[in-house]
Amino acid sequence: MEVTETSSHPIPQEAFDWYDEYAHGIIDRRTFLDRLRSITTTTLTMGVLLGALTPDYSKAEQVSFNDPAIKATYETFDSPDGHGKCQGYLAVPTALEEQGPAVLVIHENRGLNPYIKDVARRVAKAGFTAFAPDGLFPLGGYPGNDDEGRAMQRSMDRQKLENDFVAAAKFLKAHEKSNGKLGAVGFCFGGYVVNMLAAVLGDQLNAGVPFYGTPAAEEIRKNIKAPLLIQLAELDERVNASWPEYEKDLKALGATYTMHLYPGANHGFHNDSTDRYDKEQADLAWQRTIAFFEKHLS
């Protein structure tokens, strides 16, 4: 049994797997908690387990919101085929005098939480204009609680939500700080959205980096033109099961892609707010991400 050390308490791999099932609606909260109770001990308590599995966003600030190297604001955009009016978090390098390449940053299945805002700031710190839409804005925005955010996102019309991200990509590509070169990076649900955007936007997307995201619908994959950097976690059996079929289609298309499988990493390994975070692998994946954008968006 694989374990992760948390303050001297080993967290069994199955606990991370159950959390992934819960976070993606495969099991309900009661089932998740019942399974956790089945592995508790006098030292491995429910408090320890939940503390390891649920986000602590105080950990997820690598770039301060008031870092002088960036300027962060909120901007609205129109989504006529989606929810009408939407909003996102824009982070611009202060050194950018005119225009430069832009990167869309796409959240998980719970809205624009502090981790994703920080990722947008990291992208801006690397020299790109970054825009992170909040898919929950039509319902009032990210509620400050991931469980509630997941429930809100599940309640939304999926096609309209996807159309909101298409509109966000077009908004960013045409933004006054953008030179028209557009990249996209996303995590979990956001990884799926990157794959979907590559299929929907065709050559309007210049580079895509999906982190542990499932592929777009098979019937639209033929439109993929953007080079893709696929980031997968070795222990993420749910998402990895979709990779062989997706790779077969990418090969048939003659698509430009690279896949990295990060050994010993869990789904969500880039998210530094929980114990799924793997700093070594996350740092490597991020270095590759920025280098990929520098290559294809320059």
C-alpha positions as CSV (number, residue, x, y, z in Angstrom):
1,M,0.0,0.0,0.0
2,E,1.4,3.4,-1.0
3,V,1.4,6.1,1.7
4,T,2.1,9.8,1.9
5,E,3.6,11.2,5.1
6,T,1.7,14.0,6.8
7,S,3.2,15.2,10.0
8,S,4.5,11.7,10.7
9,H,1.1,10.1,9.9
10,P,1.0,7.9,6.8
11,I,-1.9,8.6,4.5
12,P,-2.9,5.5,2.6
13,Q,-3.2,5.8,-1.2
14,E,-6.7,4.6,-1.1
15,A,-7.7,7.8,0.9
16,F,-6.5,9.9,-2.0
17,D,-8.4,7.7,-4.4
18,W,-11.6,8.0,-2.4
19,Y,-11.2,11.8,-2.2
20,D,-10.8,11.9,-6.0
21,E,-14.0,9.9,-6.4
22,Y,-15.8,12.2,-4.0
23,A,-14.5,15.4,-5.6
24,H,-15.7,14.2,-9.0
25,G,-19.2,13.0,-7.9
26,I,-18.5,9.3,-8.2
27,I,-19.4,8.8,-4.6
28,D,-21.3,11.0,-2.2
29,R,-20.0,12.7,1.0
30,R,-21.4,10.1,3.3
31,T,-19.8,7.2,1.4
32,F,-16.5,9.1,1.4
33,L,-16.6,9.7,5.1
34,D,-17.6,6.1,5.8
35,R,-14.6,4.9,3.9
36,L,-12.3,7.2,5.7
37,R,-13.6,6.0,9.1
38,S,-12.8,2.4,8.0
39,I,-9.0,3.3,8.0
40,T,-8.8,5.5,11.1
41,T,-6.6,4.6,14.0
42,T,-5.8,6.3,17.3
43,T,-3.2,8.4,15.5
44,L,-4.6,8.4,12.0
45,T,-7.8,10.2,13.0
46,M,-10.6,11.7,10.8
47,G,-9.1,15.1,11.6
48,V,-5.7,14.1,10.3
49,L,-7.2,12.5,7.2
50,L,-9.5,15.4,6.3
51,G,-6.7,17.9,7.0
52,A,-4.5,16.1,4.5
53,L,-7.2,15.7,1.8
54,T,-9.1,19.0,1.9
55,P,-7.5,22.3,0.7
56,D,-5.8,24.8,2.9
57,Y,-5.5,27.8,0.6
58,S,-3.2,29.6,3.0
59,K,-0.5,27.3,1.5
60,A,-1.3,28.2,-2.1
61,E,0.3,31.6,-2.5
62,Q,3.5,31.5,-4.4
63,V,3.0,35.0,-5.9
64,S,1.5,37.6,-3.7
65,F,-1.6,39.5,-5.1
66,N,0.3,42.7,-4.5
67,D,3.6,41.6,-6.0
68,P,4.9,44.7,-7.8
69,A,5.8,42.6,-10.9
70,I,2.2,42.1,-11.8
71,K,-1.1,44.0,-11.8
72,A,-4.2,42.0,-11.0
73,T,-7.8,43.1,-11.7
74,Y,-11.2,41.6,-12.4
75,E,-12.7,42.0,-15.9
76,T,-16.1,41.0,-17.4
77,F,-16.7,39.6,-20.8
78,D,-19.7,38.6,-22.9
79,S,-20.7,35.0,-23.5
80,P,-23.7,35.2,-25.9
81,D,-23.9,31.4,-26.3
82,G,-23.3,30.8,-22.6
83,H,-24.5,32.6,-19.5
84,G,-24.4,36.1,-21.1
85,K,-22.2,38.0,-18.7
86,C,-19.1,36.4,-17.2
87,Q,-16.1,37.5,-15.2
88,G,-12.5,36.5,-14.7
89,Y,-9.2,37.4,-12.9
90,L,-6.7,39.2,-15.1
91,A,-3.0,39.3,-14.2
92,V,-0.7,41.4,-16.3
93,P,3.1,41.8,-16.0
94,T,3.8,45.4,-15.1
95,A,6.8,45.4,-17.4
96,L,4.5,44.7,-20.4
97,E,4.4,48.1,-22.1
98,E,2.3,47.2,-25.1
99,Q,1.2,43.7,-26.1
100,G,2.4,40.1,-25.6
101,P,1.3,36.5,-25.6
102,A,-1.6,35.6,-23.3
103,V,-2.6,32.4,-21.4
104,L,-6.0,31.3,-20.3
105,V,-5.9,29.7,-16.8
106,I,-8.8,27.3,-16.2
107,H,-10.0,26.1,-12.8
108,E,-11.1,22.7,-11.5
109,N,-14.7,21.7,-11.0
110,R,-15.3,24.1,-8.1
111,G,-14.8,27.7,-9.5
112,L,-12.1,30.3,-9.3
113,N,-10.5,29.4,-5.9
114,P,-7.3,31.0,-4.5
115,Y,-5.0,28.3,-5.9
116,I,-6.1,29.1,-9.5
117,K,-5.8,32.8,-8.9
118,D,-2.2,32.2,-7.7
119,V,-1.5,30.1,-10.8
120,A,-2.7,33.1,-12.9
121,R,-0.2,35.3,-11.0
122,R,2.6,32.7,-11.6
123,V,1.8,32.9,-15.4
124,A,2.0,36.7,-15.3
125,K,5.2,36.6,-13.3
126,A,6.6,34.5,-16.1
127,G,5.9,37.3,-18.5
128,F,2.5,36.4,-20.0
129,T,-0.9,38.1,-19.7
130,A,-3.0,35.7,-17.7
131,F,-6.8,35.4,-17.5
132,A,-8.6,33.0,-15.2
133,P,-12.4,33.0,-15.8
134,D,-14.7,32.1,-12.9
135,G,-17.3,29.6,-14.3
136,L,-19.4,30.2,-11.2
137,F,-19.8,33.9,-11.8
138,P,-23.3,33.6,-13.2
139,L,-24.3,32.0,-9.8
140,G,-22.5,34.7,-7.8
141,G,-18.9,33.4,-8.1
142,Y,-16.7,31.0,-6.2
143,P,-18.4,30.8,-2.8
144,G,-15.2,30.4,-0.7
145,N,-15.9,26.7,0.0
146,D,-14.9,23.9,-2.4
147,D,-17.7,21.6,-1.5
148,E,-20.3,24.3,-2.2
149,G,-18.4,25.3,-5.3
150,R,-18.5,21.8,-6.7
151,A,-22.3,21.6,-6.0
152,M,-22.8,24.9,-7.8
153,Q,-20.8,23.9,-10.8
154,R,-22.7,20.6,-11.1
155,S,-25.9,22.5,-11.1
156,M,-25.0,24.5,-14.2
157,D,-25.8,23.8,-17.8
158,R,-22.7,22.0,-19.1
159,Q,-22.9,23.3,-22.7
160,K,-23.4,26.9,-21.6
161,L,-20.5,26.6,-19.1
162,E,-18.2,25.3,-21.9
163,N,-19.3,28.1,-24.1
164,D,-18.3,30.5,-21.4
165,F,-14.8,29.3,-21.6
166,V,-14.8,29.5,-25.4
167,A,-15.9,33.1,-25.0
168,A,-13.2,33.7,-22.4
169,A,-10.6,32.4,-24.8
170,K,-11.8,34.7,-27.6
171,F,-12.0,37.7,-25.1
172,L,-8.4,37.1,-24.0
173,K,-7.1,36.6,-27.6
174,A,-8.5,40.0,-28.6
175,H,-7.6,41.8,-25.4
176,E,-5.6,45.0,-25.7
177,K,-2.7,43.4,-23.8
178,S,-2.6,40.4,-26.1
179,N,-0.7,40.1,-29.4
180,G,-3.0,37.4,-30.6
181,K,-0.9,34.5,-29.5
182,L,-3.1,32.4,-27.1
183,G,-2.2,29.5,-24.8
184,A,-4.3,27.7,-22.3
185,V,-3.5,25.7,-19.1
186,G,-6.0,24.0,-16.9
187,F,-6.3,21.5,-14.1
188,C,-8.7,18.5,-13.8
189,F,-12.0,19.9,-15.2
190,G,-9.8,22.7,-16.5
191,G,-7.6,20.1,-18.2
192,Y,-10.6,18.8,-20.0
193,V,-11.5,22.4,-21.0
194,V,-8.0,22.9,-22.5
195,N,-8.6,19.7,-24.6
196,M,-12.0,20.9,-25.6
197,L,-10.7,24.4,-26.6
198,A,-8.1,22.8,-28.7
199,A,-10.8,20.9,-30.6
200,V,-13.3,23.8,-30.8
201,L,-10.9,26.7,-31.5
202,G,-8.6,24.9,-34.0
203,D,-5.8,27.2,-35.1
204,Q,-7.0,30.0,-32.9
205,L,-5.3,28.3,-30.0
206,N,-1.6,28.3,-30.2
207,A,-0.6,26.0,-27.3
208,G,-2.5,23.9,-24.7
209,V,-1.3,22.4,-21.5
210,P,-4.0,20.1,-19.9
211,F,-3.1,18.8,-16.4
212,Y,-4.8,15.5,-15.7
213,G,-7.7,16.3,-18.0
214,T,-9.9,14.0,-20.0
215,P,-10.2,14.5,-23.8
216,A,-12.8,16.4,-25.8
217,A,-15.7,14.5,-27.4
218,E,-14.3,12.1,-30.1
219,E,-16.3,13.7,-32.9
220,I,-14.6,17.1,-32.5
221,R,-11.0,16.0,-32.0
222,K,-10.3,16.2,-35.7
223,N,-10.2,20.0,-35.4
224,I,-7.2,20.0,-33.0
225,K,-4.4,22.1,-34.5
226,A,-2.6,23.5,-31.4
227,P,0.5,21.7,-30.0
228,L,-0.4,20.0,-26.7
229,L,1.7,19.3,-23.6
230,I,-0.2,16.5,-21.7
231,Q,0.6,16.3,-18.0
232,L,-0.6,13.1,-16.3
233,A,-0.1,11.6,-12.8
234,E,0.9,8.0,-12.5
235,L,-1.6,7.2,-9.8
236,D,-4.5,8.9,-11.5
237,E,-6.2,5.7,-12.9
238,R,-9.5,7.5,-13.7
239,V,-8.1,10.1,-16.1
240,N,-5.2,7.9,-17.4
241,A,-7.8,5.3,-18.6
242,S,-8.8,7.8,-21.3
243,W,-5.3,8.5,-22.6
244,P,-4.7,5.5,-24.9
245,E,-7.7,6.3,-27.1
246,Y,-6.9,10.0,-27.1
247,E,-3.3,9.4,-28.1
248,K,-4.5,7.1,-30.9
249,D,-6.6,10.0,-32.3
250,L,-3.8,12.5,-31.8
251,K,-1.4,10.3,-33.8
252,A,-4.0,9.7,-36.5
253,L,-4.3,13.5,-36.8
254,G,-0.6,14.0,-37.0
255,A,-1.0,16.4,-34.0
256,T,2.0,17.8,-32.2
257,Y,1.9,16.6,-28.6
258,T,4.1,15.4,-25.8
259,M,2.9,13.5,-22.8
260,H,4.6,13.4,-19.4
261,L,3.6,10.8,-16.8
262,Y,4.8,11.9,-13.4
263,P,5.8,8.9,-11.3
264,G,4.2,8.4,-7.9
265,A,2.0,11.5,-8.4
266,N,-1.7,11.7,-7.6
267,H,-4.4,13.5,-9.5
268,G,-4.1,17.2,-8.4
269,F,-0.3,16.9,-7.7
270,H,0.2,20.5,-8.9
271,N,-2.2,21.9,-6.4
272,D,-0.1,23.1,-3.4
273,S,-3.1,23.4,-1.0
274,T,-3.5,19.7,-0.1
275,D,-1.3,16.7,0.6
276,R,-1.8,15.5,-2.9
277,Y,0.8,18.1,-3.8
278,D,4.1,16.8,-5.0
279,K,6.5,19.7,-5.0
280,E,9.3,18.0,-7.0
281,Q,6.9,16.8,-9.7
282,A,4.9,20.0,-9.7
283,D,8.0,22.2,-10.1
284,L,9.1,20.1,-13.0
285,A,5.7,20.1,-14.7
286,W,5.5,23.9,-14.3
287,Q,9.0,24.4,-15.7
288,R,7.9,22.4,-18.7
289,T,4.7,24.4,-19.0
290,I,6.4,27.8,-19.1
291,A,9.0,26.5,-21.5
292,F,6.3,25.2,-23.8
293,F,4.5,28.5,-23.8
294,E,7.7,30.4,-24.4
295,K,8.4,28.1,-27.4
296,H,5.0,28.2,-29.0
297,L,3.7,31.7,-28.1
298,S,6.9,33.8,-28.7
